[in-house]
């Protein structure tokens, strides 16, 4: 088997869709199918269960997926070590962040790095910030911009880049009392994540059982729903500052205040052995220490 074949296998294992996996691999679906069949013959096990409607990893496929990811990681490490000896790093690293984080931090984080390491390609993926940490832990991303949880998972390292207060916001048209909140107030909250845990704790400490109007994914959606008058929400200040709807909401001056978001970059400690990952991390440290 070769590295290209392992990448093709990983694309299919992650998408469970021959069309999308073949597109990501820059080959036809039929060529991908032949490659997977050859791989299965070589390892002596069925890696996927597939029919005309679905694709799923077998238990053997799950085991092989861990091997494939580790093999690619080791290949990338030795390749960059050899390139480092020649004095020039090249390759690719990936980063996951929310759209708001991309507006707020990427230029400062990446501009100097791109000048110092022009042959390192940086792939940016955006999405729900609550998925950032899990994508790094699963190995899908090298880095992610995320809020620091109260307890970091084992094997994950964090570098702080900013603090952002968590704010209660209400529709401007409500004319809401900006210093109080009661159990009848409809709340629009994140489905999960750091902000949700902190606001749940806040309500418990205030002995308020909130009326939850909606639970949504993504802080930007919370600002939108609040601006339309559906209820009171909780978002990081940095999200509100970057929202085109900031003018349509009021910030509530509630006490006690919610604990602020500590925004930073996360990666797996073991990945810092990779020269590309290490170069990015050291640059980040020098910029934001």
C-alpha atoms as an extended CHARMM CRD file, in Angstrom:
* protein
*
       289  EXT
         1         1  UNK       CA              0.0000000000        0.0000000000        0.0000000000  PROA      1               0.0000000000
         2         2  UNK       CA              1.1210000000        3.6000000000       -0.4960000000  PROA      2               0.0000000000
         3         3  UNK       CA              0.4800000000        6.9420000000        1.1750000000  PROA      3               0.0000000000
         4         4  UNK       CA             -1.9580000000        8.0380000000       -1.5350000000  PROA      4               0.0000000000
         5         5  UNK       CA             -4.0210000000        4.9020000000       -0.9700000000  PROA      5               0.0000000000
         6         6  UNK       CA             -4.1150000000        5.5060000000        2.7750000000  PROA      6               0.0000000000
         7         7  UNK       CA             -5.3820000000        9.0450000000        2.1600000000  PROA      7               0.0000000000
         8         8  UNK       CA             -8.0990000000        7.6990000000       -0.1150000000  PROA      8               0.0000000000
         9         9  UNK       CA             -9.1450000000        5.2280000000        2.5610000000  PROA      9               0.0000000000
        10        10  UNK       CA             -9.3040000000        7.9880000000        5.1970000000  PROA      10              0.0000000000
        11        11  UNK       CA            -11.4010000000       10.2300000000        2.9160000000  PROA      11              0.0000000000
        12        12  UNK       CA            -13.9110000000        7.4240000000        2.4560000000  PROA      12              0.0000000000
        13        13  UNK       CA            -13.8760000000        6.5010000000        6.1570000000  PROA      13              0.0000000000
        14        14  UNK       CA            -14.6160000000       10.1210000000        7.1200000000  PROA      14              0.0000000000
        15        15  UNK       CA            -17.2850000000       10.8500000000        4.4900000000  PROA      15              0.0000000000
        16        16  UNK       CA            -18.7940000000        7.3610000000        4.0610000000  PROA      16              0.0000000000
        17        17  UNK       CA            -19.6660000000        8.5400000000        0.5660000000  PROA      17              0.0000000000
        18        18  UNK       CA            -17.8380000000        7.4070000000       -2.5890000000  PROA      18              0.0000000000
        19        19  UNK       CA            -18.7470000000       10.5530000000       -4.5010000000  PROA      19              0.0000000000
        20        20  UNK       CA            -17.4120000000       13.0120000000       -1.9310000000  PROA      20              0.0000000000
        21        21  UNK       CA            -14.3800000000       10.8420000000       -1.1110000000  PROA      21              0.0000000000
        22        22  UNK       CA            -13.4220000000       10.4630000000       -4.7710000000  PROA      22              0.0000000000
        23        23  UNK       CA            -13.7780000000       14.2190000000       -5.2760000000  PROA      23              0.0000000000
        24        24  UNK       CA            -11.4870000000       14.8620000000       -2.3060000000  PROA      24              0.0000000000
        25        25  UNK       CA             -9.0350000000       12.2950000000       -3.6890000000  PROA      25              0.0000000000
        26        26  UNK       CA             -9.1750000000       13.7520000000       -7.2460000000  PROA      26              0.0000000000
        27        27  UNK       CA            -10.0920000000       10.3940000000       -8.7980000000  PROA      27              0.0000000000
        28        28  UNK       CA            -13.2950000000        8.8710000000      -10.1670000000  PROA      28              0.0000000000
        29        29  UNK       CA            -15.6390000000        6.8690000000       -7.8910000000  PROA      29              0.0000000000
        30        30  UNK       CA            -14.8510000000        3.7130000000       -9.8650000000  PROA      30              0.0000000000
        31        31  UNK       CA            -11.1010000000        4.2590000000       -9.4150000000  PROA      31              0.0000000000
        32        32  UNK       CA            -11.6330000000        4.8060000000       -5.6950000000  PROA      32              0.0000000000
        33        33  UNK       CA            -13.6760000000        1.6040000000       -5.4830000000  PROA      33              0.0000000000
        34        34  UNK       CA            -10.8560000000       -0.3450000000       -7.1640000000  PROA      34              0.0000000000
        35        35  UNK       CA             -8.2990000000        1.2010000000       -4.8200000000  PROA      35              0.0000000000
        36        36  UNK       CA            -10.3110000000        0.2470000000       -1.7250000000  PROA      36              0.0000000000
        37        37  UNK       CA            -10.8170000000       -3.2850000000       -3.0290000000  PROA      37              0.0000000000
        38        38  UNK       CA             -7.0750000000       -3.6280000000       -3.6190000000  PROA      38              0.0000000000
        39        39  UNK       CA             -6.3960000000       -2.3460000000       -0.1250000000  PROA      39              0.0000000000
        40        40  UNK       CA             -8.8360000000       -4.8650000000        1.3740000000  PROA      40              0.0000000000
        41        41  UNK       CA             -7.1410000000       -7.6790000000       -0.5130000000  PROA      41              0.0000000000
        42        42  UNK       CA             -3.7570000000       -6.5450000000        0.7340000000  PROA      42              0.0000000000
        43        43  UNK       CA             -4.7500000000       -6.3680000000        4.4100000000  PROA      43              0.0000000000
        44        44  UNK       CA             -6.8760000000       -9.5120000000        4.1700000000  PROA      44              0.0000000000
        45        45  UNK       CA            -10.0300000000       -7.9920000000        5.6730000000  PROA      45              0.0000000000
        46        46  UNK       CA            -13.2260000000       -6.2600000000        4.6410000000  PROA      46              0.0000000000
        47        47  UNK       CA            -12.8770000000       -2.6080000000        5.6730000000  PROA      47              0.0000000000
        48        48  UNK       CA            -16.2720000000       -1.2940000000        4.5200000000  PROA      48              0.0000000000
        49        49  UNK       CA            -19.7920000000       -2.6460000000        4.3640000000  PROA      49              0.0000000000
        50        50  UNK       CA            -21.3720000000       -1.1420000000        1.2770000000  PROA      50              0.0000000000
        51        51  UNK       CA            -24.4490000000       -1.4720000000       -0.8800000000  PROA      51              0.0000000000
        52        52  UNK       CA            -26.2450000000        0.7710000000       -3.3510000000  PROA      52              0.0000000000
        53        53  UNK       CA            -27.4910000000        3.0640000000       -0.5850000000  PROA      53              0.0000000000
        54        54  UNK       CA            -24.8890000000        3.2500000000        2.1620000000  PROA      54              0.0000000000
        55        55  UNK       CA            -21.2420000000        2.8340000000        3.1940000000  PROA      55              0.0000000000
        56        56  UNK       CA            -20.1310000000        1.9280000000        6.7100000000  PROA      56              0.0000000000
        57        57  UNK       CA            -16.8490000000        0.9880000000        8.3660000000  PROA      57              0.0000000000
        58        58  UNK       CA            -16.5400000000       -2.5750000000        9.6190000000  PROA      58              0.0000000000
        59        59  UNK       CA            -14.9090000000       -3.2190000000       13.0230000000  PROA      59              0.0000000000
        60        60  UNK       CA            -11.7540000000       -4.1200000000       11.0820000000  PROA      60              0.0000000000
        61        61  UNK       CA            -12.1040000000       -0.8490000000        9.1990000000  PROA      61              0.0000000000
        62        62  UNK       CA            -12.2180000000        1.0910000000       12.4740000000  PROA      62              0.0000000000
        63        63  UNK       CA             -8.9530000000       -0.5640000000       13.5500000000  PROA      63              0.0000000000
        64        64  UNK       CA             -7.3510000000        0.1410000000       10.1880000000  PROA      64              0.0000000000
        65        65  UNK       CA             -8.4870000000        3.7950000000       10.3240000000  PROA      65              0.0000000000
        66        66  UNK       CA             -6.4230000000        4.3290000000       13.4910000000  PROA      66              0.0000000000
        67        67  UNK       CA             -3.4280000000        2.7140000000       11.7760000000  PROA      67              0.0000000000
        68        68  UNK       CA             -3.8760000000        4.8160000000        8.6330000000  PROA      68              0.0000000000
        69        69  UNK       CA             -4.0560000000        8.0890000000       10.5480000000  PROA      69              0.0000000000
        70        70  UNK       CA             -1.0240000000        7.2200000000       12.6510000000  PROA      70              0.0000000000
        71        71  UNK       CA              0.9320000000        6.1150000000        9.5720000000  PROA      71              0.0000000000
        72        72  UNK       CA              0.1860000000        9.3810000000        7.7610000000  PROA      72              0.0000000000
        73        73  UNK       CA              1.1460000000       11.3360000000       10.8590000000  PROA      73              0.0000000000
        74        74  UNK       CA              4.4750000000        9.5080000000       11.1100000000  PROA      74              0.0000000000
        75        75  UNK       CA              5.0720000000        9.9100000000        7.3800000000  PROA      75              0.0000000000
        76        76  UNK       CA              4.4320000000       13.6370000000        7.6550000000  PROA      76              0.0000000000
        77        77  UNK       CA              6.7720000000       13.8710000000       10.6360000000  PROA      77              0.0000000000
        78        78  UNK       CA              9.7100000000       12.0730000000        9.0190000000  PROA      78              0.0000000000
        79        79  UNK       CA              9.1680000000       13.9410000000        5.7520000000  PROA      79              0.0000000000
        80        80  UNK       CA              9.2700000000       17.3180000000        7.4490000000  PROA      80              0.0000000000
        81        81  UNK       CA             12.2600000000       16.3070000000        9.5860000000  PROA      81              0.0000000000
        82        82  UNK       CA             14.1870000000       15.5000000000        6.4220000000  PROA      82              0.0000000000
        83        83  UNK       CA             13.0820000000       18.7580000000        4.8180000000  PROA      83              0.0000000000
        84        84  UNK       CA             14.0630000000       20.6490000000        7.9610000000  PROA      84              0.0000000000
        85        85  UNK       CA             17.6130000000       19.4130000000        7.4950000000  PROA      85              0.0000000000
        86        86  UNK       CA             17.6530000000       21.1200000000        4.1110000000  PROA      86              0.0000000000
        87        87  UNK       CA             16.6270000000       24.3720000000        5.7830000000  PROA      87              0.0000000000
        88        88  UNK       CA             13.1460000000       24.7870000000        4.2970000000  PROA      88              0.0000000000
        89        89  UNK       CA              9.8620000000       23.4140000000        5.6290000000  PROA      89              0.0000000000
        90        90  UNK       CA              7.0570000000       22.5340000000        3.2510000000  PROA      90              0.0000000000
        91        91  UNK       CA              3.8160000000       20.6340000000        3.5180000000  PROA      91              0.0000000000
        92        92  UNK       CA              0.3870000000       21.4390000000        4.9310000000  PROA      92              0.0000000000
        93        93  UNK       CA             -1.3350000000       22.0250000000        8.2490000000  PROA      93              0.0000000000
        94        94  UNK       CA             -5.0370000000       22.4260000000        8.9470000000  PROA      94              0.0000000000
        95        95  UNK       CA             -6.9970000000       24.7030000000       11.2600000000  PROA      95              0.0000000000
        96        96  UNK       CA            -10.6500000000       24.7480000000       12.3220000000  PROA      96              0.0000000000
        97        97  UNK       CA            -12.4790000000       27.8310000000       13.5720000000  PROA      97              0.0000000000
        98        98  UNK       CA            -15.8130000000       29.6250000000       13.5190000000  PROA      98              0.0000000000
        99        99  UNK       CA            -16.5290000000       32.2810000000       10.9070000000  PROA      99              0.0000000000
       100       100  UNK       CA            -16.2990000000       34.9460000000       13.6130000000  PROA      100             0.0000000000
       101       101  UNK       CA            -12.8940000000       33.6570000000       14.7390000000  PROA      101             0.0000000000
       102       102  UNK       CA            -11.6630000000       33.7320000000       11.1450000000  PROA      102             0.0000000000
       103       103  UNK       CA            -12.5730000000       37.4280000000       10.9290000000  PROA      103             0.0000000000
       104       104  UNK       CA            -11.0870000000       38.2660000000       14.3070000000  PROA      104             0.0000000000
       105       105  UNK       CA             -7.8490000000       36.3010000000       14.6020000000  PROA      105             0.0000000000
       106       106  UNK       CA             -6.6000000000       34.6620000000       11.4140000000  PROA      106             0.0000000000
       107       107  UNK       CA             -4.8560000000       37.6760000000        9.9180000000  PROA      107             0.0000000000
       108       108  UNK       CA             -2.7740000000       38.3290000000       13.0340000000  PROA      108             0.0000000000
       109       109  UNK       CA             -2.0410000000       34.6390000000       13.5700000000  PROA      109             0.0000000000
       110       110  UNK       CA             -1.1280000000       33.7320000000       10.0020000000  PROA      110             0.0000000000
       111       111  UNK       CA              0.4040000000       36.8000000000        8.3580000000  PROA      111             0.0000000000
       112       112  UNK       CA              3.9090000000       36.5290000000        9.8750000000  PROA      112             0.0000000000
       113       113  UNK       CA              3.8650000000       32.7370000000        9.6920000000  PROA      113             0.0000000000
       114       114  UNK       CA              3.1540000000       32.8740000000        5.9550000000  PROA      114             0.0000000000
       115       115  UNK       CA              6.1070000000       35.2120000000        5.4600000000  PROA      115             0.0000000000
       116       116  UNK       CA              8.4770000000       32.9590000000        7.4100000000  PROA      116             0.0000000000
       117       117  UNK       CA              7.2330000000       29.6410000000        5.9750000000  PROA      117             0.0000000000
       118       118  UNK       CA              5.8440000000       30.3570000000        2.4830000000  PROA      118             0.0000000000
       119       119  UNK       CA              5.9210000000       26.6810000000        1.4170000000  PROA      119             0.0000000000
       120       120  UNK       CA              3.6740000000       25.4980000000        4.2560000000  PROA      120             0.0000000000
       121       121  UNK       CA              0.0910000000       25.3500000000        3.0000000000  PROA      121             0.0000000000
       122       122  UNK       CA             -2.5650000000       26.2330000000        5.5640000000  PROA      122             0.0000000000
       123       123  UNK       CA             -6.0230000000       24.7310000000        5.1230000000  PROA      123             0.0000000000
       124       124  UNK       CA             -8.8260000000       26.5440000000        6.9690000000  PROA      124             0.0000000000
       125       125  UNK       CA            -12.1240000000       24.8380000000        7.7770000000  PROA      125             0.0000000000
       126       126  UNK       CA            -14.9890000000       26.7910000000        9.3900000000  PROA      126             0.0000000000
       127       127  UNK       CA            -17.9980000000       25.5990000000       11.3540000000  PROA      127             0.0000000000
       128       128  UNK       CA            -19.6970000000       25.4370000000       14.7370000000  PROA      128             0.0000000000
       129       129  UNK       CA            -17.1370000000       26.4340000000       17.4320000000  PROA      129             0.0000000000
       130       130  UNK       CA            -18.4450000000       23.7210000000       19.7510000000  PROA      130             0.0000000000
       131       131  UNK       CA            -16.9550000000       21.0980000000       17.4070000000  PROA      131             0.0000000000
       132       132  UNK       CA            -13.4710000000       22.6280000000       17.4260000000  PROA      132             0.0000000000
       133       133  UNK       CA            -11.9610000000       20.6570000000       20.2960000000  PROA      133             0.0000000000
       134       134  UNK       CA            -13.3910000000       17.3140000000       19.1770000000  PROA      134             0.0000000000
       135       135  UNK       CA            -12.0220000000       17.7820000000       15.6520000000  PROA      135             0.0000000000
       136       136  UNK       CA             -8.5140000000       18.2520000000       17.0410000000  PROA      136             0.0000000000
       137       137  UNK       CA             -8.8110000000       15.2850000000       19.4000000000  PROA      137             0.0000000000
       138       138  UNK       CA            -10.0780000000       13.0370000000       16.5720000000  PROA      138             0.0000000000
       139       139  UNK       CA             -7.1230000000       14.0290000000       14.4050000000  PROA      139             0.0000000000
       140       140  UNK       CA             -9.2710000000       15.7010000000       11.7400000000  PROA      140             0.0000000000
       141       141  UNK       CA             -7.4880000000       19.0390000000       12.3280000000  PROA      141             0.0000000000
       142       142  UNK       CA             -3.9960000000       20.0330000000       13.4660000000  PROA      142             0.0000000000
       143       143  UNK       CA             -5.1830000000       23.1800000000       15.2520000000  PROA      143             0.0000000000
       144       144  UNK       CA             -8.4400000000       24.8500000000       16.2410000000  PROA      144             0.0000000000
       145       145  UNK       CA             -9.4510000000       28.2370000000       17.6000000000  PROA      145             0.0000000000
       146       146  UNK       CA            -11.7900000000       27.6520000000       20.5250000000  PROA      146             0.0000000000
       147       147  UNK       CA            -12.8670000000       28.7660000000       23.9800000000  PROA      147             0.0000000000
       148       148  UNK       CA            -10.8620000000       27.1090000000       26.7330000000  PROA      148             0.0000000000
       149       149  UNK       CA            -13.0190000000       24.6390000000       28.6830000000  PROA      149             0.0000000000
       150       150  UNK       CA            -12.8310000000       24.5910000000       32.4700000000  PROA      150             0.0000000000
       151       151  UNK       CA            -10.8610000000       21.3380000000       32.1820000000  PROA      151             0.0000000000
       152       152  UNK       CA             -8.6660000000       20.5640000000       29.1790000000  PROA      152             0.0000000000
       153       153  UNK       CA             -8.8050000000       16.9550000000       27.9410000000  PROA      153             0.0000000000
       154       154  UNK       CA             -5.6780000000       14.8810000000       28.4720000000  PROA      154             0.0000000000
       155       155  UNK       CA             -3.1000000000       15.2540000000       25.7210000000  PROA      155             0.0000000000
       156       156  UNK       CA             -4.4170000000       18.6520000000       24.5470000000  PROA      156             0.0000000000
       157       157  UNK       CA             -2.3990000000       21.8470000000       24.9030000000  PROA      157             0.0000000000
       158       158  UNK       CA             -3.8330000000       25.3850000000       24.7590000000  PROA      158             0.0000000000
       159       159  UNK       CA             -2.3300000000       28.7960000000       23.9350000000  PROA      159             0.0000000000
       160       160  UNK       CA             -4.4190000000       31.8200000000       24.9150000000  PROA      160             0.0000000000
       161       161  UNK       CA             -4.8590000000       34.6170000000       22.3640000000  PROA      161             0.0000000000
       162       162  UNK       CA             -7.7500000000       36.7260000000       23.7250000000  PROA      162             0.0000000000
       163       163  UNK       CA            -10.3580000000       37.1920000000       26.4440000000  PROA      163             0.0000000000
       164       164  UNK       CA            -13.9770000000       37.8570000000       25.4800000000  PROA      164             0.0000000000
       165       165  UNK       CA            -16.7380000000       38.5440000000       28.0400000000  PROA      165             0.0000000000
       166       166  UNK       CA            -19.9260000000       36.4950000000       27.8230000000  PROA      166             0.0000000000
       167       167  UNK       CA            -22.9030000000       38.8300000000       27.4370000000  PROA      167             0.0000000000
       168       168  UNK       CA            -26.6520000000       38.5810000000       27.9750000000  PROA      168             0.0000000000
       169       169  UNK       CA            -28.3400000000       40.3030000000       25.0140000000  PROA      169             0.0000000000
       170       170  UNK       CA            -32.0010000000       41.2730000000       24.5140000000  PROA      170             0.0000000000
       171       171  UNK       CA            -34.0140000000       42.6200000000       21.5460000000  PROA      171             0.0000000000
       172       172  UNK       CA            -33.7380000000       46.4010000000       21.3740000000  PROA      172             0.0000000000
       173       173  UNK       CA            -37.4630000000       46.7240000000       20.6040000000  PROA      173             0.0000000000
       174       174  UNK       CA            -38.3630000000       45.0950000000       23.9120000000  PROA      174             0.0000000000
       175       175  UNK       CA            -37.2440000000       48.0530000000       26.0130000000  PROA      175             0.0000000000
       176       176  UNK       CA            -36.2290000000       45.3760000000       28.5300000000  PROA      176             0.0000000000
       177       177  UNK       CA            -35.0860000000       46.2300000000       32.0670000000  PROA      177             0.0000000000
       178       178  UNK       CA            -31.3450000000       45.8510000000       31.5560000000  PROA      178             0.0000000000
       179       179  UNK       CA            -30.5750000000       44.7900000000       35.1380000000  PROA      179             0.0000000000
       180       180  UNK       CA            -33.0060000000       41.9170000000       35.7470000000  PROA      180             0.0000000000
       181       181  UNK       CA            -33.9820000000       38.5500000000       34.3480000000  PROA      181             0.0000000000
       182       182  UNK       CA            -36.7430000000       36.2100000000       35.5130000000  PROA      182             0.0000000000
       183       183  UNK       CA            -37.9780000000       32.6750000000       34.9250000000  PROA      183             0.0000000000
       184       184  UNK       CA            -40.5980000000       33.8600000000       32.4100000000  PROA      184             0.0000000000
       185       185  UNK       CA            -38.0440000000       35.4320000000       30.0600000000  PROA      185             0.0000000000
       186       186  UNK       CA            -37.6640000000       33.2930000000       26.9190000000  PROA      186             0.0000000000
       187       187  UNK       CA            -34.0160000000       32.2590000000       26.5100000000  PROA      187             0.0000000000
       188       188  UNK       CA            -32.1010000000       31.3990000000       23.3320000000  PROA      188             0.0000000000
       189       189  UNK       CA            -29.0480000000       29.3450000000       24.2780000000  PROA      189             0.0000000000
       190       190  UNK       CA            -26.2930000000       27.2680000000       22.7320000000  PROA      190             0.0000000000
       191       191  UNK       CA            -27.0370000000       23.5680000000       22.5200000000  PROA      191             0.0000000000
       192       192  UNK       CA            -23.7660000000       22.7390000000       24.2750000000  PROA      192             0.0000000000
       193       193  UNK       CA            -20.2740000000       24.0090000000       24.9930000000  PROA      193             0.0000000000
       194       194  UNK       CA            -18.5310000000       26.4090000000       27.3460000000  PROA      194             0.0000000000
       195       195  UNK       CA            -21.1290000000       29.2040000000       27.1420000000  PROA      195             0.0000000000
       196       196  UNK       CA            -24.0120000000       26.8080000000       27.8190000000  PROA      196             0.0000000000
       197       197  UNK       CA            -22.3050000000       25.3030000000       30.8650000000  PROA      197             0.0000000000
       198       198  UNK       CA            -21.6000000000       28.7300000000       32.3140000000  PROA      198             0.0000000000
       199       199  UNK       CA            -25.0860000000       30.1180000000       31.7730000000  PROA      199             0.0000000000
       200       200  UNK       CA            -26.6430000000       26.9420000000       33.2400000000  PROA      200             0.0000000000
       201       201  UNK       CA            -24.4470000000       27.4100000000       36.3050000000  PROA      201             0.0000000000
       202       202  UNK       CA            -25.4320000000       31.0880000000       36.4980000000  PROA      202             0.0000000000
       203       203  UNK       CA            -29.1550000000       30.2840000000       36.5080000000  PROA      203             0.0000000000
       204       204  UNK       CA            -28.6500000000       27.6030000000       39.1520000000  PROA      204             0.0000000000
       205       205  UNK       CA            -26.7540000000       30.0120000000       41.4140000000  PROA      205             0.0000000000
       206       206  UNK       CA            -29.5070000000       32.6320000000       40.9760000000  PROA      206             0.0000000000
       207       207  UNK       CA            -32.1260000000       29.9550000000       41.7460000000  PROA      207             0.0000000000
       208       208  UNK       CA            -33.8890000000       30.6760000000       38.4560000000  PROA      208             0.0000000000
       209       209  UNK       CA            -35.3880000000       27.9380000000       36.3130000000  PROA      209             0.0000000000
       210       210  UNK       CA            -35.1720000000       29.4940000000       32.8470000000  PROA      210             0.0000000000
       211       211  UNK       CA            -37.7640000000       29.2250000000       30.0900000000  PROA      211             0.0000000000
       212       212  UNK       CA            -35.7760000000       27.9860000000       27.0920000000  PROA      212             0.0000000000
       213       213  UNK       CA            -37.3370000000       29.1590000000       23.8360000000  PROA      213             0.0000000000
       214       214  UNK       CA            -34.6570000000       27.6640000000       21.5650000000  PROA      214             0.0000000000
       215       215  UNK       CA            -31.3450000000       25.8100000000       21.6560000000  PROA      215             0.0000000000
       216       216  UNK       CA            -29.1840000000       26.5060000000       18.6130000000  PROA      216             0.0000000000
       217       217  UNK       CA            -25.7920000000       25.6870000000       17.1540000000  PROA      217             0.0000000000
       218       218  UNK       CA            -23.5930000000       28.7030000000       16.4860000000  PROA      218             0.0000000000
       219       219  UNK       CA            -23.3930000000       32.0220000000       18.2910000000  PROA      219             0.0000000000
       220       220  UNK       CA            -24.2070000000       34.0210000000       15.1680000000  PROA      220             0.0000000000
       221       221  UNK       CA            -27.6430000000       32.3480000000       15.0440000000  PROA      221             0.0000000000
       222       222  UNK       CA            -28.2990000000       33.4470000000       18.6300000000  PROA      222             0.0000000000
       223       223  UNK       CA            -27.6970000000       37.1060000000       17.7210000000  PROA      223             0.0000000000
       224       224  UNK       CA            -30.0520000000       36.7500000000       14.7490000000  PROA      224             0.0000000000
       225       225  UNK       CA            -32.8770000000       35.2350000000       16.8040000000  PROA      225             0.0000000000
       226       226  UNK       CA            -32.4990000000       37.8090000000       19.5730000000  PROA      226             0.0000000000
       227       227  UNK       CA            -32.5340000000       40.6840000000       17.0650000000  PROA      227             0.0000000000
       228       228  UNK       CA            -35.8420000000       39.3310000000       15.7060000000  PROA      228             0.0000000000
       229       229  UNK       CA            -37.3940000000       39.5200000000       19.1650000000  PROA      229             0.0000000000
       230       230  UNK       CA            -37.6070000000       35.8180000000       20.0640000000  PROA      230             0.0000000000
       231       231  UNK       CA            -35.8770000000       36.1020000000       23.4280000000  PROA      231             0.0000000000
       232       232  UNK       CA            -32.7370000000       36.8240000000       25.4470000000  PROA      232             0.0000000000
       233       233  UNK       CA            -29.4690000000       35.1610000000       24.4450000000  PROA      233             0.0000000000
       234       234  UNK       CA            -25.9210000000       34.6900000000       25.6840000000  PROA      234             0.0000000000
       235       235  UNK       CA            -22.9850000000       35.2440000000       23.2920000000  PROA      235             0.0000000000
       236       236  UNK       CA            -19.2830000000       36.1480000000       23.5210000000  PROA      236             0.0000000000
       237       237  UNK       CA            -18.6230000000       39.8700000000       23.0860000000  PROA      237             0.0000000000
       238       238  UNK       CA            -16.3750000000       39.1420000000       20.1010000000  PROA      238             0.0000000000
       239       239  UNK       CA            -19.3190000000       37.5790000000       18.2520000000  PROA      239             0.0000000000
       240       240  UNK       CA            -21.5400000000       40.5910000000       18.9170000000  PROA      240             0.0000000000
       241       241  UNK       CA            -18.8210000000       43.0200000000       17.7980000000  PROA      241             0.0000000000
       242       242  UNK       CA            -18.5490000000       41.2250000000       14.4570000000  PROA      242             0.0000000000
       243       243  UNK       CA            -22.2910000000       40.8530000000       13.9010000000  PROA      243             0.0000000000
       244       244  UNK       CA            -24.1240000000       43.1060000000       11.3940000000  PROA      244             0.0000000000
       245       245  UNK       CA            -27.1120000000       42.8630000000       13.7710000000  PROA      245             0.0000000000
       246       246  UNK       CA            -25.3450000000       44.3050000000       16.8290000000  PROA      246             0.0000000000
       247       247  UNK       CA            -27.3590000000       47.5130000000       16.4930000000  PROA      247             0.0000000000
       248       248  UNK       CA            -30.6110000000       45.5590000000       16.9480000000  PROA      248             0.0000000000
       249       249  UNK       CA            -29.8520000000       44.2170000000       20.4420000000  PROA      249             0.0000000000
       250       250  UNK       CA            -29.1710000000       45.6050000000       23.8880000000  PROA      250             0.0000000000
       251       251  UNK       CA            -26.5530000000       44.2980000000       26.3190000000  PROA      251             0.0000000000
       252       252  UNK       CA            -28.0530000000       43.5080000000       29.7250000000  PROA      252             0.0000000000
       253       253  UNK       CA            -26.1090000000       44.6470000000       32.7870000000  PROA      253             0.0000000000
       254       254  UNK       CA            -26.8300000000       41.5660000000       34.8830000000  PROA      254             0.0000000000
       255       255  UNK       CA            -24.8890000000       40.6340000000       38.0030000000  PROA      255             0.0000000000
       256       256  UNK       CA            -22.9610000000       38.5890000000       38.7470000000  PROA      256             0.0000000000
       257       257  UNK       CA            -21.2930000000       38.5900000000       35.3560000000  PROA      257             0.0000000000
       258       258  UNK       CA            -20.6280000000       35.3780000000       33.5200000000  PROA      258             0.0000000000
       259       259  UNK       CA            -17.0370000000       34.1680000000       33.4690000000  PROA      259             0.0000000000
       260       260  UNK       CA            -15.3160000000       35.4400000000       30.3200000000  PROA      260             0.0000000000
       261       261  UNK       CA            -14.3930000000       33.3090000000       27.3180000000  PROA      261             0.0000000000
       262       262  UNK       CA            -10.6610000000       32.6040000000       27.1130000000  PROA      262             0.0000000000
       263       263  UNK       CA            -10.0910000000       32.1660000000       23.3840000000  PROA      263             0.0000000000
       264       264  UNK       CA             -7.0320000000       30.3280000000       22.1370000000  PROA      264             0.0000000000
       265       265  UNK       CA             -5.4440000000       27.7310000000       19.8900000000  PROA      265             0.0000000000
       266       266  UNK       CA             -5.5130000000       24.0280000000       20.7350000000  PROA      266             0.0000000000
       267       267  UNK       CA             -3.4970000000       21.1250000000       19.3770000000  PROA      267             0.0000000000
       268       268  UNK       CA             -2.4730000000       17.6620000000       20.5100000000  PROA      268             0.0000000000
       269       269  UNK       CA              0.7510000000       17.6090000000       22.5230000000  PROA      269             0.0000000000
       270       270  UNK       CA              2.0390000000       14.6210000000       20.5510000000  PROA      270             0.0000000000
       271       271  UNK       CA              1.7160000000       16.5800000000       17.3000000000  PROA      271             0.0000000000
       272       272  UNK       CA              4.2600000000       19.1310000000       18.4930000000  PROA      272             0.0000000000
       273       273  UNK       CA              6.9460000000       16.6050000000       17.5090000000  PROA      273             0.0000000000
       274       274  UNK       CA              6.0370000000       17.3600000000       13.9010000000  PROA      274             0.0000000000
       275       275  UNK       CA              8.3440000000       20.1950000000       12.6970000000  PROA      275             0.0000000000
       276       276  UNK       CA              5.5170000000       21.9310000000       10.7980000000  PROA      276             0.0000000000
       277       277  UNK       CA              3.2360000000       21.8730000000       13.8270000000  PROA      277             0.0000000000
       278       278  UNK       CA              6.0960000000       22.9310000000       16.0830000000  PROA      278             0.0000000000
       279       279  UNK       CA              7.0470000000       25.8410000000       13.7980000000  PROA      279             0.0000000000
       280       280  UNK       CA              3.4900000000       27.1630000000       13.8570000000  PROA      280             0.0000000000
       281       281  UNK       CA              3.1970000000       26.7330000000       17.6410000000  PROA      281             0.0000000000
       282       282  UNK       CA              6.4930000000       28.4980000000       18.3730000000  PROA      282             0.0000000000
       283       283  UNK       CA              5.5520000000       31.3990000000       16.1310000000  PROA      283             0.0000000000
       284       284  UNK       CA              2.1910000000       31.6530000000       17.8710000000  PROA      284             0.0000000000
       285       285  UNK       CA              3.8900000000       31.6660000000       21.2620000000  PROA      285             0.0000000000
       286       286  UNK       CA              6.2530000000       34.4650000000       20.2980000000  PROA      286             0.0000000000
       287       287  UNK       CA              3.3950000000       36.5670000000       18.9570000000  PROA      287             0.0000000000
       288       288  UNK       CA              0.9230000000       36.1050000000       21.7980000000  PROA      288             0.0000000000
       289       289  UNK       CA              3.0760000000       35.4580000000       24.8700000000  PROA      289             0.0000000000
